[in-house]
Structures are given as C-alpha cells and as structure tokens.
C-alpha cells in the first residue's frame, strides 16, 4: 500500500520548512539500517509525520530523534506496535463511549425533567481532547510513522487485495488522518446535544388538534413526536375507514406548518392549548387529558427555531473544515470518508429510483386500492405492507398486552430473535449483550465500542404500555443492536469493528423492522404478500430518496451561503423541498409545491445523515435476497455482520455477490408488479 499524496497547502500551513531536509536525511539513514527494501515504507512514514508536524511539536532534532526511536524497522516490532495500539485504542474508545452514554442519560432517556445542567453535561464530549492529546504526546505520530494513510480511490481500487491485517492498519491510520483541535470537536458535540434535545421534545398533542367543526379526530393523551410518529400515524390511518382520510389531511397540514415554521410556538409539546392547523387559530384547551397547567393562547409562530438549530450543526461542522485538507467540507467527509461512496454515485442511485418508470405503475396500483386520486401524504402509503389489514387499535392492543414496560421487552428478546431464525444459544447470547432503556424521544440504538460492553436499545413506552409504533421502532433498533454485538465481539480485528457505514447498520435494522408483525406472532406473508412487500419497499425507497436529495441540497446551499440567517435558510429549504417535489413527485401526485420532503427531524440534528436511509433500503433489499436464497436470517445476518468495516462494495460482494446498487430492488419491483397486477 502506498501513501496518499500530501496536500501542499496543508504542508505549507502546518509543517516547518526544515521537515523536508530532515526527512531526506532520515530516509537514507533508516534505509541503511533496515535495508533498501524498507525505503518505500520509510518514506511514506516520514511524509505522513511531516504533514502533521507543527513547530510546537519540536525542532529538527526532536523530529529526528522521534523518528529514530519509533520507526518499526522489522515485522516483529511492527506487530508489537500494532497489537498494543489496537488493545489500547479499544479500551480508550470503549470507556469514552461509556462516559458519553452516561452523561447523556437524562437527555436520551425518559427520566424526568431536563435541566439546563443536563444539557451542559450531555453536550460535553469526553473524547474531544483525545486526538489533540495524542498529537501533543506524539502517539498519533507513532501511528503515522508506521501505518499507511490512504485515499478513497486507493481503498476502492486496492482494498479487495488487502489482507484483514492490512485493512486493520488502514483503519488505524485513518483515526489520525486529521488534526482537529479539541474545542472544535467539543463544539460539534454540543451542537449535536442541543439539536437532539430540541428534536426529542418536539411533540404534538393530537387530541388538541381541531378541524373546521371543532371536532377532535385523535384520542386523548395521544402525543406524537415529529416527524417519526406523525408519519407513522399517517400510515396507521389507512386502516381507519371512517376518519382516516381526515386524520391524514390534518397531519399533512401539521407537517407543513413545521417545515415552513408557521406552527405556533406554544402548541409544541403543550396539551394546555387547542389548535386548528388549517386556520392556525390557538385557543385554551377545552378538554383536559394531562396534568399540564393552563396556558394563555397565542398564535405567534415558532421563530425559525428549526432552521437556527440546523445552522448550529452547520457552523459547528464548518469549524473542522480547515483541519481536513483532503475532505474540506462536511459533505466531503460524509461521502468520501464516512460512507466511502462518492456523492455523485449516491445521487445517481437515488435519482435512478425516483425517475424509475416503475413509480407511476406502483402509483396506479395504490390509487386502485385507495379508490381515489393520490394525495401528497400517500408518499407514506402502507397498504402494500403485510398486515395492513389490522387496525392501529388492534396492533396497539397486541403490543400493550405484551410490553407494559421496557423490561418486558427486554425479557422477550430471546424469543423474538428465535422467530427470526437465530438458534436458542445465539438468541440468549445476543439478549445478554443488549440493555433496553426507556427513550425520551422516538427511540434509538447505542452500540458498544469495547468488547464485553453491552449495546443499548432505547424505546418509548408510555404509562399504558408500549404501542405499535414504538414496537416497530424497537424492532428496528434491535436490528442495530444485534449487528453491533456481532460486528464488535465476533470480528477478527477490533479496529475493523462495525460496518462500512451507517447505511449498512440501517439495512440490518430494516431486516428486523420489516418483520415486526411476524415478531408479534402474526402469520408470515404468502407469495402474493411477499410481492406486495417488495412493492412497499420500493415505494418507501422512492419516498426517502427524495428526502435524502433535499438534505444533500440543503447542505450544499448552506456552504454556498454561510452568512445566511435562519429565516433565509428557512426560505431556501422550503424552496428546495418544493423543487425536489416538483421534479420527482408532482408528475405522479398531480400537485405542485408540496414541502413534505423537508419534514424529517434527522435533517435538523443528524449532520447530513438522511442519505443513509435510502442507501440502507437498497442494501437491505440485497441482504434480504441473499437471506432468502440461504433459507435463514439468523446465520446469514451473523456471517455478514462479522465482515466488519471495509469498503461498501467489498463488503456487499462478500455478503451478496454484487456491489451496492439500486438494480436488485428495481428488478425485484418489476417482477413483483407482474405478480400482483400483471405489470400493468
């Protein structure tokens, strides 16, 4: 493996001029000591150290002394350094992760009121200074002297021929491919905590929504988190023959108010007020379904807070740009480094889905089921999903009987996993490595970073017990936790723990989530239902691909307009959402200028995360096809997860025999259309 080329600008900014002369002298000296065969590796290490060496790190004598003392001149010494660093970094990362999880408990879990103190604690990143410290004490330079920095191009081209040990060395060096100051890392953590807290408290009390006749369409005490629970209520309402359509239209109006920031500030997470989202009138609550104190009504809108929060993530991320010369924007870091799939390729895959000629064909099928023209909220149509014949009330009742508390779900994990094809032994092993916690928000998974530590599943459980929406989320998060357990504890090198990128762990989670009804004990789908499930997956990917394209476009806009105000970002995001809708969705739905693609909460708090969802759908489909060919989920799930963190295509070819792409889903959707309706 050869080193990636140094950035001349970065070297000129950081490295003292004498490093070039010292490096040339050391190259000859070390080659004479260890043999001419080591010259290329010596030069690579010297170049990498010089790239990051600052005047504060020491003079020429210090630089030369460090290199002489720390270059591993033979394989035995290289193995010793590698093994010690791997063990040490696992311990450090694991304990830092554990501290971070504990410090965020009050923000993430339903443990009572959040105090300003809790936000300060949750916004603290104990690992913020680690990279800084390791450059200062020169541990980072030991890594850079002995192990290769690589470019994405090199990893894609040469990675398939590398050994597992070589891959582990590449991931080790990548840990020190930037020298970002601690205060910048801390600022990113604080932005993440603040925006996450904003999102986790963004509830709408549905019984207090009024229509034009002052009717309440939703039951008492229903509290839905934006956007996840609102979206899922749209899906659930297809089973409500009497009020479902009215509910869906009302939720769409609520979502549009959230996106455009015309929602009255006081109705957010407030059961003391009634609100008509169509007229935007706010009145004192005429009914009481909580112990909230009375509030004076006001229809004053939320003052672009949503977009001020989004800007927090942008401003914090942008401070890292000068210290990342090979990926000088968060956009580049997300695609080239985190996903290791170029942005242009991902955009092409998403556009291949949203422009597919299959879209209008599936739309016609949905219209025939609905017996009405499509409306914008039908982007979340769930009638093709197995089990859509069950009402929300029926599903809620099934779930609440089983899971009155998070502990009840915890105890049932082995049984759930055996339903997915894991052996009793494997199910018990996995359950012993997962802890279930009560989530403040919609729910999420938090894996471990150190072998032997447990993964955490956060799910929302109300006083009356878990509802179906939360069970669906819990199934998704359990998929994350199982992947996290295998890809940490069963991988050969802990430096390769995890999966290639977030889309892959989302794909594993989708495998579990799509079988939530089977986990409840309902019948598995027959052949026709399986075909409809494929069309449901295709429709869901069509929807989330547009959301991801909006997220990508918004981040490009923020980089192009770094001085914009929250109000200007509001206007730009709304226009981007409209433009994306008009281009890819209006021809199907027959309505222009819809803003629903901008409603996803992760656009606000997750730093350009949303493209992982559609890519995750594509990956999940490829994985599921392989699991069906193998005849079992559990063993294949484990086999795939143990591959660890290599490049996406290499991982996927090992797992399924073909690289990441949209072709498998599109081909299967075409077959499914023929099976369901003759392809017409």
N, C-alpha and C positions, 0 to 999 in steps of 0.2 A: 504494500500500500504506500502510495506517495502522498505527501502533504499537500493541502490546498494552498494555492498561491496567497501570499500575504497581500493585504490591502495597502498600497503605497501611502495613501492618505493617513491610514491608521498608524503605520510605522512612523511616518514623519511627525505625527502629533504626539505619539507616546514614547517611542524608543529614542534614547540618546544616540547621537551620531556615532559614538565610538563602538556601539554594539556590532557594527558590520566588520570593523577591523578585528575586534576580539573574537568574533565568530569564525573568521577565516583562519586565525592563528590556532584556535582550538580544534578546528576541523582537522588540520594537519597533525596536530599533537595527538588527538584521540585515535585517529586512523592508524598512526604509527604504533600506538599502544595496543589497540584491539584488533587490528587487521584491516586491510583495504576493503574487505567485504562488508565492513560496517560503515563505510564512509557515507553512503546514502542515508542511512538511519541517523548517523551523527549530524549530518547537515540538516535533515528535517527537524530534529530536536532543537538545534541551535536557532534555526529560523523561527520556530514556534515560540521559543522562550524570548527571543529578541523582539518579536512582535508585540509582546505584552509588558516587557520590562520598562519600568519608568525610572526617572532619575532618583526618586525616593527609595527605590529598591536597592540602590547601592551603586558604587562606582565600577570602573572596569575591573579592578582587582576582585571586588566582591562577585561580580558576574562570572569571572573566570574561575574563581575558587568554587563557586556553587556548581558550575558545570562539571568540573573535575571530580567533585565529591559525589555527585548524584547521577551521573550518566551510568546506566547499566550496560557494561561492556560485554556481557555474555548472557546466554539464555537463562542460566540458573539465577543470576541476580535479577534479571527481568521478571522471572516467575515469582521471586520473593517479593519484589516491589508490588507486582500486580495483586498477589494474594493478600498482602497486608492492606493495600488500599481498598480492595473490594470489601473486605471484612469491616474495616474502619468506616467506610462511607455508608455501608448498610446500617451500622449502629447509629451513626450520626443522623442520617436521614430518618431512620425509624423513630428515634426519640424526639427529634424536632417535629415530626409529623404528629406524634402523640401529644406533645405540648400544645401544638396548634389546635388539635381537636378539642382538648380540654378547655383551652382558652375561648373557644367559640361555642361552648355548650349552651350558654344562656341565649345566644343569638339563634342557634340552629334548632334547639330542642324546645318543646312546649313545657317550660319550667317556670312559668310565671312572668311578670312584667320585665321588660328590658329597660335597664337604667342607662344613663349616659356613660357610667362606668363600664358597663358591659360592652358598649360599642368601642370604647378605648381598648379594652382587653382583647376583644375579638379582632380589632384592626391591627394588633401587634403581631408581627411575624418574627418568631424567634430565630428563624434561619436567614433573616435579611442580611446579617453581617457575615455569614459563613464564607461566601465567595470572597468578600473583601479580606477577611482574616486569612484565608488560605493563600491569597496572593501576597499579603504582607509577610506571613511567616514562611512563604516560598513553597508550601506544599503543592500549590497549583502549578508551580514551575517544575516540580519533580515530574508531575504528570505530563506536562507539555514537552519536557525534555525527552521522555521515553516512549510516549504513545502518540498515535497519529491523529491529527485533526483532518477531517475530510469534508469535501463539498457534497451537496446533494447529488450532483452529477456523478461523482465518484461512487457514492453509495448505490446509486441506481445501476451504474454500469458494472462495477466490480463486485458488489456485495454478494451476488449469487455464488461466487467462487471462494468467498471467505469462510474460514472455519468459525465455529462458535466462539472460540477464544479470541479470534481476530475481531469478531463483532463486539464482544465484550470490551475489548481495548478501544474500539471506536466510540462506544457509548461512554466509556470512562473519560476519554479526552474531550468529548462534547460537553461534559459537565463544566469544563473550564474554557469554553470557546468564546466567552465574553468576560469582560471585567467591569461589571456594573456596580456602581457604588451602593453601599448598604442603604443610604437614605432613599435612593430610587426604588430599590426593592421593597422597602418598607412603605413607601408611598403607594405602590401598586397594591400591596396587601390591604392597606387602609381603604383604598378606593373599592376594592373587592368587598370588604366587610360592609362599608356604608351602603353601597348599591344593593348588596344582597339583603341587608336589613330592610331597605325600602321595599324591595320586591316581596319579601316574606310577609310583610304586614299589609300588602295591597289586596284586601278582601272586599267583596261586595256582599252586603246582606240582602239576599234575594227577596225575602218576604216583604221588604220595604220598597220594592220597585212597583210602581203603579202604571197601569195603562190609561188610555183616554177616558175610560169609565171608572177610574179609581179602583179597578179590580186588582187583586194580588194573585198572580199566577203561580207563585212558588210557595212552598210550605214554610211554616215558622221555623226559625233557627237555622235556615239554610245559609251558610256562609261560604262563598266560593272565591277561591284565590285566582287572581288574574296572572296569566291567561289560562293556565292549565285547567282549572276546574270549570271556568266559564266555557272553554272549548268542549270539555267532556260533557257538560250539561247539554250543549247543543247536540252532541252525539246521542245522549240518552233520550232526548226529547222526541226522536223519531219513533219511539215506541208509544208515545202518548197521543192517541188518536184524537182526543178532544181538545187539548190545549197546546200540543207540541209545537205546531207552526207558530202560534202567537208567542210562545216562550222563546223560540229560536230568533224570531224577528226582534224581540226585546233585547236578547243577549247581544245580537249583532249591533244594535244601537249603543249598548253599553260599551262594547269593544271599540266602536268608532269614536265615542267620547274619550276613551282612554288614549287612543292613538293621537287624536287631534288636540288633546289637552283641553277640551271643553267640558270635561267632567267637573262638577262642583267639588271643591276640595273637601268639604265637610262630609260628603256621603261615603268617602273611602273608609272602610272598616268602622262604620258608625251605624249601629242599629237604632239610634235615637232619632233618626230622620227618615222621612219618606221621600222618594224621588221618582219623578216621571222622566225617564231618559229621552223621551221624544220631545217634550216641551222644555226640559231641563228645569222644571219647577221643583223646588225643595220646600217641604213643609215639616212641621213637627210630627213625629210618629204618632199615628192614630191608634196603633196597636203596640203591645209590648211583648217581645219574645226574648228578652235578655234583661240583665240587671244593669244595663248602661244608664247613666244619668241623662236626664233631659238635656236637649241642646237647642240653642236658638238657630232657626233655619237661615241659610244663606246660599244663594246660587253662584257665589263668586268662584270662578274656575280655579283648578289647580294651576299654579303659575309656572307652567313649563318645567315642573319639577322632574318629570320623566326624562326630559332631554338634558337637564342640568346633571342628572345622575349619569346618563350616558357619557356626557362630556368628562365627568370625573374619571371614567375608565380611559378615555382618550388621552387626557392630559397626563395621567399617571404613566400610561404606556409610552407616550412620546418622549418622556424623560430618559427612557432607556435607549432610544434610537442612536444617539451619538456613540454609545458604547457597544454597538452591534454593527460593525462595518460591513459584514457580509450579508446582513439581513436588516437594513436600516429603518424598517417600519414594523409595526406590529403585524401588518398584513403579510409582509415577507416572512416574519418569524412564525406566524401561524401556519402558512402553507409550506414553506421550504424547510422549516426546522421541526415544527410540531407535527404536521401532517405528513411531511415528506412526499407530498404530491403537489406539483406546481399548480398555482391558482388557475392558469389558463386551462389546464386539463380538467380540473374540477368544474369550472364554469361550463366547459364544453359538455361534460357528462350531465350536468343539471339541465342545460338547455336541450340536450338530446331527449330528456324525459318530458319537459314541459312543451316541446314542439312536436312530440310524437303524434302521428295520425291516429294512434290508439285512443288518445284523450277524448276527442269528440264521440268516438264509438262507445266508450265507457260512459260518457255523459248521457248519451241517448238511452243506455240501459238504465241508468239511475233515474232519468225522467220517467221512464216507463214504470218503474217501481213506485215512484212518488205520485204519479198521475197528475203532475203539474210541471210547469217550466222550472228550471233550476233557479235558485236564488243564491246570492253570494255565500251565505253561510253553509251551503251544501258542499263547499270545499271540504267540509268535515263530515260528509255523509258516511254513516256507519252501517247502512242496511245490507251491505255486501259481506259484512263481518259475520262469521259463525256466531250464533247465539243472539243475533239482533232481534229475534222474536221475543226475547224476555224483556219485560219492563224494568225500568230502573228500580222501582219499588221492590219487585221480586228479587232482583240481584242484591239490592241493599239488605233485604231481609236475610238472604242466604249468608251474606258475609258477616252481618252483625251477630248472627247466632254463633258463628264460629270464632269470631275475633272481637271480644269485648275490650281487650287490652292489647298493647304491643307484646306482652309476654305470651298471650295466647297464640299470636302469630309465630313467635319465637319457637314455641314448643312444637308447632306443626311443620316446621321447615323440613325435617327428615321425610315426613310423609309427602310433602309437596315435591320434593326432589325425586323421590322414588316414582311418582307419577310421571316424571319427565325422563325416566329411563336410567336414573342413577341406581347403582346397587345399594343395598341397605348399608353396607360398610362405607361406601363413598358418601352416601347421604348423611350418615352420622358424622363422618369426618368433616364435611363441609359445614354442617349445622354447628359443630363445636367451634368453628372459626368465624361465626357470624353473630353479632350482637344487634338486637333490634331496639331502637330508641324511638320515643315519641317526637315527631317532627313538628316544628313551629310552622314551616311552610308546607309545600306540596309533598315533600319527601325527596331524599337523595341518598346516594351511597357514598360512603367514605372508606376507601380501602386502607390497607396497612402498607407500610414501607419497609418493615423488618420482619423476617421470618419468625413465626411464633406469635406475633401480634394479631389481633382479631380485626376483621372488617366490620364496619358498622352500617346497618340498614336503618335509615330514618323514614318513618311513615306516619301519616297523620291519622290519629284515632280520636274521634270526638267522644263525649261523655256517654253517648248512646251506643258506642262501639264503632268499629271500622265500617265505612260504607264501600260500595263497589268501586267508586273512583279511586279511593285510597288503596283498595286491594289491587287494582290494576297497576297503580304506581308501585306498590310493594313488590309485585311480580317482576316489574322492570328492574327495580333496584336490587332484587335478589339475583337477577342475572348478572348485574355488575359485580356483586359480592362473590359469586361463585367464580367468575372469571378472575377477579382479583386474588382470590385464595389460590387458585391453580397457578396463575401466572407469576405469583411471588414464591410460593412454597414448593412448587414442583419444577421450576425452571432450573437448568443446569448452572447458570451463572446469575447471581442476583443482580449484576449490572445489566442484565437483559430482562429484568422483571417487567411485567406489564405487557402491553400490546403495542403495535406500531403507532397508533394514535387514538384519539378519543372516539372517532367514528367506529373503531373496532369494538371498544367496550360497549358503545351504544348498540352495535349489532348483536353482541351477546345478550344484552338486556332485552332487545326486541324479540329474540327467540323465546325467552320466557314469557314476556308480556303478551305475545300473540296467542299463548296457550292458557290464558288466565281462566277461561271458562272450564277447560278440562281440569285445571287445578281445583276448581270449585266442585268437581265431581260430575259436571255435565257431560253429555256424550261427545265423543270426538267427532269431527266433521266427516261426512261421507265424501265420495269423489266429487260430486257437484259442489258441495260446500267448500271443498279444498280449492276448486277452480274459482269460486267466488272470493275466497280468502286471498288468492293471488291478485284478483282484480282490486280487492280492498287495499292490498299492499301497494299496488300500482297507483291507485288514487291518492293514498296517503303520501306517497313519494312525490307525486305531482304537486300536491299542496305544499309540502315542506320545502321542496326545491325552490319555489318562488320566495318563500320566507328567507331562505338562505341567500338567494340572489339579492334580496333587499338588504340584508345585513352586510354583505360584501360591498354593495354600492354605497351604503351609508358610511362605512369606514373610509372608503376612498374619498367621499365628499368631505369628511372631517379633516383628512390630511390635506385636501386641496383648499380648505377654508379654516385654518387653525385658529383664526381670530373671531370666528362666528360666535354669536350669542346663543343661549339656549332657545330663544324664540326663533332665530334663524335656522337652527338645527331642526326644530320642530317643523317649520315650513318645508325644509329640504327633505326630511324623512317622509313626511306626508306625500310630497310630490313624487319621491322615488317609489313609494308604495303604490301610488296611483299609476305611475308609468309602467311599473312591472306588471301590475294587474291588467292594464290596457293592452299590453303587448302579448301576454301569455294566457290570460284568463277571460277577458271581456269577450273575445270571439266565441268562447264556449258558454259563458253565463249570460251574455246579452246585456250586460250592464257595465258602464264605464266609471272610472274614477273612484273605485272602491279602495278603502285604506286598510282592509283587514290583514294584509300581509305584514303590516307593521306592528301587530299586537303582541308578538311573542316577548315574554318577560326576559328571556335569556339574551335578547338583543341589548338590554339595558345593563345587565350585571355580569355578563359572562365573556366579555372581551373577544368578540368575533368567533363565538362558539357554534352558531347555528348551522354552518355548512356541515358540521359533523353529523347532524341528524339525517339529511338525505343520503349522504355517503354511507352512513350507518345502515340505512334501509337497503341500499344496493348490496352492501357487504353481507347483511343478514340474509338476504334472499339467496345469495350464492352459498352461504354456510348452510342454510336450511335445505337447499337442494342436495348438498353433499350428505347431510344427516339422513335425508330420506333415502338416498342411494345406499347408505351404510345400514339403514334399518334401525337406528337408535340415536337418541340425542346425547345421553349422558357420556358414553365413551368417546364419541366424536368431539363433543364440547371440550372434554379434558385434553384430548390429543391436540386440538387446535390451540387451546389456551397455553399449553406448555411450550409453544414455539417462541413466545416472548417477543421482545421489542427489536424486530428487524424491519426492513423497509416494507411498505404495504404490499407491493406486488409479490415480493419474495415470500412473505407470509401467506398471501392468498393462494399462490401457486402450490405451496406446500399443503395448504388446508383443503383446497377445492380443485386444483388443477388448472386454474385460469386466473389471469390478473384481475385487479379491481376494475369494474366497469358496469355500465348500465345494460349491456346486451342480454345478460341472463334474465333480468326482470322483464325486459321488453319482449323477449322471445316467449317467456312463460305467459305473459299477459295476452299475447296473441293467441296462444293455444287455449288459454282459459276462456277467451271470448268465444272461440269456436265451440268449446264445451258447454258454455252457458246459453249462448244465443245464436250459434251458427256463424259468429263473426260479423253479423250484420249490424 
